[in-house]
């Protein structure tokens, strides 16, 4: 005997799963370009360029640069960890904490 209710339930469950997957993908794309994440990561890229310029100009040793790059990588990893806990975005509190860490590294560049 054919069970129409079971078939209907299966089809509805499959459709719901498809919709959930599609909306998660869209949310992930949006969150990856979230303004707070973009701002934090842009600052990290800018600091990376400043470090490279200082090494090239002879204002910073490669050892000093390596230490600062390591600090920036740790900040970037922390940003990723924070984003993974909040549906691919960071909160204002997260951004503030990351900016404070970036400020500490930034002050060491150009001394």
VEXDRENTI-773808 format. One line per 3 residues: their letters; for each residue x, y, z of N, C-alpha, C. Coordinates in Angstrom, 1 decimal, m for minus. Atoms other than C-alpha are relative to their C-alpha. Layout:
<nodes>
A) X:Y:Z:X:Y:Z:X:Y:Z | ...;
</nodes>
This chain:
<nodes>
XXX) 0.8:m1.2:0.0:0.0:0.0:0.0:0.9:1.2:0.0 | m0.7:m1.2:0.2:1.3:3.4:m1.0:m0.4:1.1:1.1 | 0.3:m1.0:m1.1:1.6:6.0:1.8:0.3:1.4:m0.5;
XXX) m0.1:m1.4:0.6:0.9:9.5:0.4:0.5:0.9:1.1 | m0.5:m1.0:m1.1:1.6:11.2:3.8:1.5:m0.2:0.1 | m1.5:0.2:m0.1:5.1:9.6:3.9:0.7:0.7:m1.1;
XXX) m0.6:m0.6:1.2:5.9:10.7:0.4:m0.1:1.5:0.1 | 0.1:m1.4:m0.1:4.6:14.2:1.0:0.9:0.6:1.1 | m0.9:m0.4:m1.0:6.6:14.5:4.2:1.4:0.0:m0.5;
XXX) m1.3:0.1:0.6:9.7:13.3:2.4:0.3:1.1:m1.0 | m0.2:m1.0:1.0:9.3:15.8:m0.4:0.1:1.4:0.7 | m0.1:m1.3:m0.7:8.7:18.7:2.1:1.3:0.1:0.7;
XXX) m1.3:0.0:m0.7:11.8:17.7:4.1:1.1:0.3:m1.0 | m1.0:m0.2:1.1:13.9:17.6:0.9:0.0:1.5:m0.4 | 0.1:m1.4:0.5:12.6:21.0:m0.2:0.5:1.0:1.1;
XXX) m0.4:m0.8:m1.1:13.2:22.5:3.3:1.6:0.0:0.1 | m1.5:0.1:0.0:16.8:21.2:3.2:0.7:0.8:m1.1 | m0.5:m0.7:1.1:17.4:22.7:m0.2:m0.1:1.5:0.3;
XXX) 0.1:m1.4:m0.3:16.1:26.1:0.9:0.9:0.4:1.1 | m0.9:m0.3:m1.1:18.1:26.0:4.1:1.5:0.1:m0.5 | m1.4:0.0:0.6:21.3:25.2:2.1:0.2:1.3:m0.8;
XXX) m0.2:m1.2:0.9:20.7:28.0:m0.4:0.1:1.3:0.9 | m0.1:m1.2:m0.8:20.0:30.6:2.3:1.3:0.1:0.8 | m1.3:0.0:m0.7:23.1:29.6:4.3:1.1:0.4:m0.9;
XXX) m1.0:m0.4:0.9:25.2:30.0:1.2:0.0:1.5:m0.2 | 0.1:m1.5:0.2:23.8:33.5:0.6:0.5:0.7:1.2 | m0.4:m0.6:m1.2:24.3:34.4:4.2:1.5:0.0:0.2;
XXX) m1.5:0.1:m0.1:27.9:33.2:4.1:0.7:0.9:m0.9 | m0.6:m0.9:0.9:28.7:35.2:1.0:m0.2:1.4:0.5 | 0.2:m1.3:m0.5:27.2:38.3:2.6:0.9:0.3:1.2;
XXX) m0.8:m0.2:m1.2:29.0:37.8:5.9:1.4:0.1:m0.3 | m1.4:m0.1:0.4:32.3:37.3:4.2:0.4:1.4:m0.4 | m0.2:m1.4:0.4:32.0:40.8:2.9:m0.6:1.0:0.9;
XXX) 0.6:m0.8:m1.0:30.5:42.2:6.0:1.0:1.2:0.3 | m0.8:m1.2:m0.2:31.8:45.8:6.6:1.0:m0.1:1.2 | m0.9:0.1:m1.1:33.3:45.0:10.0:1.2:m0.9:m0.3;
XXX) m1.1:1.0:0.4:35.3:42.0:8.6:0.9:0.7:m1.1 | m0.8:m0.7:1.0:36.4:44.1:5.6:0.9:1.0:0.6 | m0.8:m1.0:m0.7:37.6:46.9:7.8:1.2:m0.6:0.7;
XXX) m1.0:0.7:m0.7:39.6:44.6:10.0:1.1:m0.5:m1.0 | m1.0:0.6:0.9:41.2:42.7:7.1:0.7:1.0:m0.9 | m0.7:m1.1:0.8:41.9:45.9:5.1:1.1:0.6:0.8;
XXX) m1.0:m0.5:m0.9:43.8:47.2:8.1:1.2:m0.9:0.0 | m1.1:1.0:m0.1:45.8:44.0:8.3:0.8:0.0:m1.3 | m0.7:0.0:1.3:46.6:44.2:4.5:0.9:1.3:0.0;
XXX) m0.8:m1.3:0.0:47.7:47.9:5.0:1.2:m0.1:0.8 | m1.1:0.2:m0.9:49.9:47.0:7.9:1.1:m0.9:m0.7 | m0.9:0.9:0.7:51.5:44.2:5.8:0.8:0.8:m1.0;
XXX) m0.7:m0.9:1.0:52.3:46.7:3.1:1.0:0.9:0.6 | m0.9:m0.9:m0.8:53.8:49.1:5.6:1.2:m0.7:0.4 | m1.1:0.8:m0.4:56.0:46.4:7.0:1.0:m0.3:m1.1;
XXX) m0.8:0.3:1.1:57.2:45.4:3.6:0.8:1.2:m0.5 | m0.7:m1.2:0.4:58.0:49.0:2.7:1.2:0.4:0.9 | m1.1:m0.3:m1.0:60.0:49.5:5.9:1.2:m0.9:m0.2;
XXX) m1.1:0.9:0.2:62.1:46.4:5.2:0.7:0.4:m1.3 | m0.6:m0.4:1.3:62.7:47.5:1.6:0.8:1.3:0.2 | m0.7:m1.3:m0.2:63.7:51.0:2.7:1.1:m0.1:1.1;
XXX) m1.0:0.1:m1.0:66.0:49.6:5.4:m0.3:0.5:1.3 | 0.5:m0.6:m1.3:64.0:51.1:8.3:m0.3:m1.1:1.0 | 0.4:1.1:m0.9:63.2:47.7:9.7:0.8:m1.3:m0.4;
XXX) m0.7:1.2:0.4:65.1:44.4:9.9:m1.0:m1.1:m0.3 | 0.9:1.1:0.4:63.7:41.2:8.5:m0.5:m0.7:1.3 | 0.4:0.6:m1.3:63.6:39.8:12.1:m1.2:0.8:0.6;
XXX) 1.0:m0.8:m0.6:61.5:42.7:13.3:m1.3:m0.2:m0.9 | 1.2:0.2:0.9:59.2:42.3:10.2:m0.6:m1.3:0.2 | 0.6:1.3:m0.3:58.8:38.6:10.9:m0.8:0.0:1.2;
XXX) 0.7:m0.1:m1.2:57.7:39.3:14.4:m1.4:0.7:m0.2 | 1.3:m0.8:0.3:55.1:41.9:13.2:m0.9:m0.8:m0.9 | 0.8:0.8:0.8:53.9:39.6:10.5:m0.7:m1.1:0.8;
XXX) 0.6:1.0:m0.9:53.4:36.9:13.1:m1.1:0.5:0.8 | 1.1:m0.6:m0.8:51.4:39.2:15.2:m1.2:0.3:m0.8 | 1.2:m0.3:0.9:49.2:40.2:12.3:m0.7:m1.3:m0.4;
XXX) 0.6:1.3:0.3:48.7:36.5:11.4:m0.9:m0.5:1.1 | 0.8:0.4:m1.1:47.5:35.9:14.9:m1.3:0.8:0.1 | 1.2:m0.9:0.0:45.1:38.8:14.7:m1.0:m0.5:m1.1;
XXX) 0.8:0.5:1.1:43.8:37.4:11.3:m0.7:m1.3:0.4 | 0.6:1.2:m0.4:43.3:34.0:12.8:m1.1:0.2:1.1 | 1.1:m0.4:m1.0:41.4:35.5:15.8:m1.2:0.5:m0.7;
XXX) 1.1:m0.5:0.8:39.2:37.3:13.3:m0.8:m1.1:m0.6 | 0.7:1.1:0.6:38.4:34.1:11.5:m0.7:m0.9:1.1 | 0.6:0.8:m1.0:37.8:32.3:14.8:m1.3:0.7:0.5;
XXX) 1.2:m0.8:m0.4:35.4:35.1:15.9:m1.1:m0.2:m1.0 | 1.0:0.1:1.1:33.6:35.0:12.6:m0.6:m1.4:0.0 | 0.5:1.4:0.0:33.2:31.2:12.8:m1.0:m0.2:1.1;
XXX) 0.9:0.2:m1.1:31.4:31.6:16.1:m1.3:0.9:m0.2 | 1.1:m0.9:0.2:29.0:34.3:14.8:m0.5:0.0:m1.5 | 0.6:0.1:1.4:27.6:33.0:11.4:0.8:0.8:m1.0;
XXX) m0.9:m0.6:1.0:30.6:34.3:9.4:0.1:1.6:0.1 | m0.3:m1.5:m0.2:30.6:37.9:10.8:0.5:0.2:1.4 | m0.5:m0.4:m1.3:32.1:39.7:13.7:m0.8:1.1:0.6;
XXX) 0.8:m0.9:m0.7:30.4:41.7:16.3:0.8:1.3:0.2 | m0.7:m1.3:m0.2:31.2:45.4:17.1:1.0:m0.2:1.1 | m0.9:0.2:m1.1:32.8:44.2:20.3:1.2:m0.8:m0.5;
XXX) m1.2:0.7:0.6:35.0:41.7:18.3:0.8:1.0:m0.8 | m0.7:m1.0:0.8:35.9:44.5:15.9:0.8:0.9:0.9 | m0.7:m0.9:m1.0:36.9:46.8:18.8:1.2:m0.7:0.5;
XXX) m1.1:0.8:m0.5:39.1:44.1:20.3:1.1:m0.2:m1.0 | m1.0:0.2:1.0:40.8:43.4:17.0:0.7:1.3:m0.4 | m0.6:m1.3:0.4:41.3:47.1:16.2:1.0:0.4:1.1;
XXX) m0.9:m0.3:m1.1:43.0:47.5:19.6:1.3:m0.8:m0.2 | m1.2:0.8:0.3:45.4:44.7:18.7:0.7:0.5:m1.2 | m0.6:m0.5:1.2:46.0:46.1:15.3:0.7:1.4:0.3;
XXX) m0.6:m1.3:m0.4:46.7:49.5:16.9:1.4:m0.2:0.7 | m1.3:0.3:m0.6:49.5:47.9:19.0:1.0:m0.4:m1.0 | m0.9:0.3:1.1:51.1:46.4:15.9:0.4:1.2:m0.8;
XXX) m0.2:m1.2:0.8:50.7:49.6:14.0:1.0:1.0:0.6 | m0.9:m0.9:m0.7:52.5:51.6:16.6:1.5:m0.5:m0.1 | m1.3:0.6:0.1:55.5:49.3:16.2:0.6:0.2:m1.4;
XXX) m0.4:m0.2:1.4:55.7:50.0:12.5:0.4:1.5:m0.1 | m0.4:m1.4:0.2:57.7:53.2:11.7:0.6:0.6:1.2 | m0.7:m0.6:m1.2:59.5:53.6:15.0:1.4:0.3:m0.3;
</nodes>
